Amino acid sequence: MSFELLEKFRDPKLSRKILDKMESGLTKDLRFMEVCGTHTVAIFQSGLRSLLPKQIVHLSGPGCPVCVTHDSEVNAFLDLAGKDNVIMATFGDLMRVPGSNSRNLKKAQADGARIKVVYSPMDSLKIAKENPGDLVVFIGVGFETTAPAIAGTMKMAREQGITNFRVLCFHKTIPTALEALLMDVHSNIDGFLLPGHVSAIIGLEPYNFIAEKFGKSAIVTGFEPLDILQSLYQMVDWRNKGEAHVVNNYKRIVNDKGNATARGILYEVFEQTDALWRGIGNIPGSGLEIRQEWELFDAKKEFGITIEEGEALPGCKCGDILKGIKQPDECPLFKKACTPANPVGPCMVSTEGSCAAYYKYKLD
Amino acid sequence: MSDKVLLDYGSGGRASQRLISDLFLNYLGNDELNRLNDAAELDMSGRIAMSTDSFVVDPIFFPGGNIGSLAVHGTVNDVAMMGAIPRHITCAYILEEGFPMDDLESIVMSMGHACKEAGVTVVSGDTKVVPKGAVDKIFINTTGIGDIIVDPAPSGDAAKPGDAVLISGTMGDHGLTILGTREGLDFEAKVETDSASLNHLLVKLVQDLPEVHVLRDPTRGGLATTLNEITYSSNVCCELVENDIPVKAEVKGGCSILGLDPLYLANEGKFLCILPQEHAEKALEIMRADPLGKGACQIGTMTDAHPGKVVLITQLGGKRLLGMLEGEQLPRIC
């Protein structure tokens, strides 16, 4: 989309109008959660957070892939980095994620581990071809957004006969996590801004339970300030009328039916499994694992990796923050023991984590 | 000479001498350097600005420049930011065995052109060749020296509440060019480094306006990092207006693809000028009269609202912190 067109979604006058209208319609607090880390950043980066009425309580949900990656998953990829004849390929945001004993990939790299930051999982295949004597392991972290690209990479590897490529699969799926959140009585969420990118793949249908079963609203929303404001205003309005709906406001990108081709590739290679989410724990059916037919590419099988619930990081409130029970600055470690230089939990390390966004953008 | 750099060229023997006379003196030679003494003999007195920088950029060639021109621009600019006229530089090359001689010649030639443009002479140099793998192709260190012509010299701790914050042009061009070239990304619209020596413009500026409080080039870490350093040192708050910060559309586009913020990307041919508001118009006039400052504009004001912090007034009219990055910007998952 052209920048000229995008500018219209950032119009200060129109934003002010919606903000005023929203404020006059507010009869009590509205606790809304944006599921996606990109929304978290957009809300802060645009300055929108400083303009929202006090009664709009803004919570950041479990939609930052780095933040919900479980400690034992982090430890698993850190254990692999540095093994002889292994080259790890990863998206950049995992480089500083802390594992046990404050290990991370940056430090592993300094100790000699071979780690390549890639922009696309396809880049891993190039690395694999250039290093035929090594095994290239791509760390598969993310949601329905990234999983199809990784599935596509595995298909490409098979077509090209590349045998020294593996995927360490920690993928998770969003709707199941939202259901777990809504089941938690402490969360107390009035409505969701649904993630644009994930929804572009899965469509609207998987979210219908939010209104049908829980009587809450949820809106697939774009990432510009006016996208976000429009959705928030609608949620205030519906609540005042006693209604709950699940709708798509991001039609310029998201088809209500999602992307069937991408889903086809995804489920050709992956199947649903249970997954551990940081701070939330095990959510049945919320993960993706590599199907048996594709096990040649499965790093978990190759190295016999199993993921088990370990002990939570002491003091870290990432779990409560991801569930919307606490705000980042209510964590006793925030800005004290936990900073971007020395992150305790992953919500501080990821650029899309809510703690990092608070630290980076919020004026005291 | 061989078409590749051999370990012999750093031995100090005849091979080294040939490299120096045939290549380095050919492009960088001057009366002082040609004497080939162990040290340069310089006639300088008064207050002197001196700065050193090492250049390890990857890729070494990029649209609009290369490591050789950059090594001159970077150091010349650092000296000039002190309100000084850069006079001389030294340069030390560390070369990887097997480095193509043609590439070395292009780099030294660019360095020669850049020195000429900036009006500085190379007065001392050194070349080392290390075994393959000991460095990545070529590293260059330059040190510059110049005469300070204003008193007090501009300084990062001299910003005051009420000062205007001016920038000489668009942000992020160099950083995006380097990252884009490194990743082999072909941007639809051409992006090019802004690398240039700013000393002639800066000298004119401080001569006409000695009231300038701070001059700083927003290189590594970009505008955001540089302003954070200044607000911290000066204990003032910088209120920046997002709408007023110039960023080329193609740089915005490239950044949005790569998940980068242009305010944290390096610039190599731009500077920040912080001075009392009443002199801002005059400063902008001087800057805009020079091709290297034609995009100059005011982007913010120093206040005492949040000392040590940079506050961004967003396009939407909201306010947020513009902090320092923890490390390098890293590509995101989604």
Boltz contact constraints between the chains, C-beta under 6 A:
constraints:
  - contact:
      token1: [A, 3]
      token2: [B, 249]
      max_distance: 6.0
  - contact:
      token1: [A, 10]
      token2: [B, 315]
      max_distance: 6.0
  - contact:
      token1: [A, 12]
      token2: [B, 316]
      max_distance: 6.0
  - contact:
      token1: [A, 12]
      token2: [B, 317]
      max_distance: 6.0
  - contact:
      token1: [A, 15]
      token2: [B, 316]
      max_distance: 6.0
  - contact:
      token1: [A, 44]
      token2: [B, 320]
      max_distance: 6.0
  - contact:
      token1: [A, 46]
      token2: [B, 314]
      max_distance: 6.0
  - contact:
      token1: [A, 46]
      token2: [B, 316]
      max_distance: 6.0
  - contact:
      token1: [A, 47]
      token2: [B, 314]
      max_distance: 6.0
  - contact:
      token1: [A, 47]
      token2: [B, 316]
      max_distance: 6.0
  - contact:
      token1: [A, 47]
      token2: [B, 318]
      max_distance: 6.0
  - contact:
      token1: [A, 47]
      token2: [B, 319]
      max_distance: 6.0
  - contact:
      token1: [A, 47]
      token2: [B, 320]
      max_distance: 6.0
  - contact:
      token1: [A, 48]
      token2: [B, 318]
      max_distance: 6.0
  - contact:
      token1: [A, 50]
      token2: [B, 318]
      max_distance: 6.0
  - contact:
      token1: [A, 50]
      token2: [B, 319]
      max_distance: 6.0
  - contact:
      token1: [A, 51]
      token2: [B, 318]
      max_distance: 6.0
  - contact:
      token1: [A, 65]
      token2: [B, 333]
      max_distance: 6.0
  - contact:
      token1: [A, 91]
      token2: [B, 333]
      max_distance: 6.0
  - contact:
      token1: [A, 92]
      token2: [B, 330]
      max_distance: 6.0
  - contact:
      token1: [A, 92]
      token2: [B, 331]
      max_distance: 6.0
  - contact:
      token1: [A, 93]
      token2: [B, 330]
      max_distance: 6.0
  - contact:
      token1: [A, 93]
      token2: [B, 332]
      max_distance: 6.0
  - contact:
      token1: [A, 93]
      token2: [B, 333]
      max_distance: 6.0
  - contact:
      token1: [A, 95]
      token2: [B, 330]
      max_distance: 6.0
  - contact:
      token1: [A, 119]
      token2: [B, 331]
      max_distance: 6.0
  - contact:
      token1: [A, 142]
      token2: [B, 333]
      max_distance: 6.0
  - contact:
      token1: [A, 145]
      token2: [B, 334]
      max_distance: 6.0
  - contact:
      token1: [A, 146]
      token2: [B, 334]
      max_distance: 6.0
  - contact:
      token1: [A, 197]
      token2: [B, 334]
      max_distance: 6.0
  - contact:
      token1: [A, 225]
      token2: [B, 316]
      max_distance: 6.0
  - contact:
      token1: [A, 340]
      token2: [B, 326]
      max_distance: 6.0
  - contact:
      token1: [A, 341]
      token2: [B, 326]
      max_distance: 6.0
  - contact:
      token1: [A, 360]
      token2: [B, 323]
      max_distance: 6.0
  - contact:
      token1: [A, 361]
      token2: [B, 320]
      max_distance: 6.0
  - contact:
      token1: [A, 361]
      token2: [B, 321]
      max_distance: 6.0
  - contact:
      token1: [A, 363]
      token2: [B, 321]
      max_distance: 6.0
